Amino acid sequence: MDASDDYLQFNYQETPVVDPAIANHLRSGKAPESGFRDTSPSDWIPQTNGGFNSERDLARFQLSITDGVVEDVKLVAGGNGYMSSKNGNFVVKGFNIYGNNFDITKPWLKTAQVDLTFSQGKLSDVKLTDGGQGYELAVKAALENNDATTTKGITNPDQQVMVGLNYNIDETQYGVRDPSLYNDFYMITDTQASVKLLGTPGRAGTLEVQMLAKSDKARQLLSGGLQPTTSYSGSGAQRFSPAAQGGSFKLYDREQLIASGTLSNGIWRGMLDKLPSPLSTLNYSFDGDPITSYNVNFKASTGTVRASLGPSLPAAADTSLRTRRSLSASTIGSSNALKRLAGSRLHAASALPAETVSPFGQQRASLHSSPWANALIASPSAL
């Protein structure tokens, strides 16, 4: 977490999701068991140093259950690349089949147990040594029937109760290998207006308004200092905005309202008949943007700002919403067109209400600017 007077930022990262039926009984686990005899996490990961294909590489065996007791087990697939530190050959005694819902704090109690034989990196044999108790719910879930009490007679392979072996339970669930851990951030920041004059002060010209993070550090982070790994869609880096993308504002010169509207794709532009002086202290209010800027909450604010002279900020500065609307020649008009429209105090894209009085004492026009439980396949803990 990073915080200052002007912003609060949470940084978070996904915790590796591992199979407790394996992790709990390794030397470093909650209930180490001698049957695991110094196996390591990597011994339980298929094809540790290569690609992973769940159908080809995942070892799995089938359970036959009646009245909550495992009556039999059957090897379905040997998988590939197991027990790498044992040259692929090893026998694990007393492997617990989690999922009997007997004690959630000690999930190894009263479980069914099997001995697993690995040969040349494959699971070559599974032997039931204890049927355990409490697997009634596994049968009901597999058959999607609350009255079911046995797996006998199941002909649909998708309803078989399976156990898959993989320390990385995410891989078993999703069928792909992704070594990266998802990380992201969320920032809440105070805001500060940025106003630019695109034209000569005192004459007709374009006014540009943006709402930025208030502190230099927050602006620096939002301009490239933050590097999330992925987006919620799972494609590419998470997109976020260095400036508020929406929200309404009002801008005053002294006590006179000179512009108001709603940010569109992070910016508002409008033509005024008379641009304020860059020496003037302008007052503004902003309603805030907690939503449209993805994982940045730009807070509501009021404050003062002095306009700056210069070209518009490049649209590429925004990394969230790509489309920019610029005022076309027909909207802004040429100097001749401005002369012809001199009777109108506001020529484009601002959203001043009709009752607003201009500094000249005349009424402005109201013009607007522009969102596998194939049965219970997965892992022992998924039963």
C-alpha positions, 0 to 999 in steps of 0.5 A: 500500500502506498499513501500520501495526503493526496492519494491512497494506492492498494497493490495486490497480487494473486496468491498461488493456489495449491492442492492442500491434499498435497501441500498439507502433507509435505515436510513443510505442511500442516500435517507432514506424513511419512508416506510422502518421504521428502517429496517436493512440490515440483514432484507433484507437478506434471511436466515441471519444466515444460508445457502442460496439456491437461488431457495428456499430462495430468494423472487421474484416477476414478472413485467408486463411492456408495453411501459415502464410502470409497469402495474402489479406485481405477487408474484412468490416466498416468500423466507425464513428468511426475516425481522429477527428484526421484527420477520418476520412480516412487511410491507414495503411501497413504495419499489422502483423498480430500472432500469428505466434509468431515472436518474442514479444519483438519481435512485429512481426518477420516479420508479414504486413502490410496497408495500411488506408484509412479514409474518413469514419471507416470502414475502406474498404479493406484491401490485403495487402502482405506475407504474413509467416510463422508463422501455422500455429497461428492456423489450428489454433486457428480450426478446432480441429484440430491437423492443419489447415494452411489456412483455404480451404474454411471455410464456418462464419463462426465459424471464420474468422480475423478481425482487429478494430481497436480500441486498447482490446482489452478492448472488442473482447473483451467487446463493450461499453465500460466506461471505468472501471478496476477497483480493489479492496483487500485488508486483513490486520488484527489483531483486538480483541474488542468485548463488550457487556452488554445487561442489568444486571451481576450479573444474567441478561442478554444478552452480545454479542461481535464481533471488530473491526479492532484499530486506529482507522485500520483500523476507519475504513477498513472503515467507509466509507473504502474505495470499491471500484468493482465486485464480482467478479460485475460488479454493484454495489460490492464488498462487504466487512465492517467486522467478522469475519463468522465464526470461533470465540472463547472469553471468560473472566472471570478464569480462568473460561470464561463464553462460547464460540461461533462468530460468525454474520453478524458477531456472537454473542449469548447469555444468561448467568445472570450478566453480568460487571462492566464493570469486570472485565478479560475475556480472550479468544481468537479463531481468526480469519476469513480467508475469510468477510469477503470481502477482509479477513483478520481475524487470530487474536488473544488479548487483554483487553477490558472489556465496555461497557453499552448497546444492541446495535450496529445490524445495518446496520453490516455491508456484507457479509452482510445477515441478522442473527439476534436473540434472540427473546422466546421465546429470551431469555424474560421476567423470569418465564421467567428465574425459572422457568429459574433452575436452568439456568445458561445459557439460550440461544445460547452454545456452552459445552461441557457440561463447562464449570463456571460460577462457581457451581460447577454444570455449564452446559448445552451450547446452540448459536447458530447460506455472440469467438474465433469463430475468432480474432476479437478483435484482431491480438494475439489471433491 
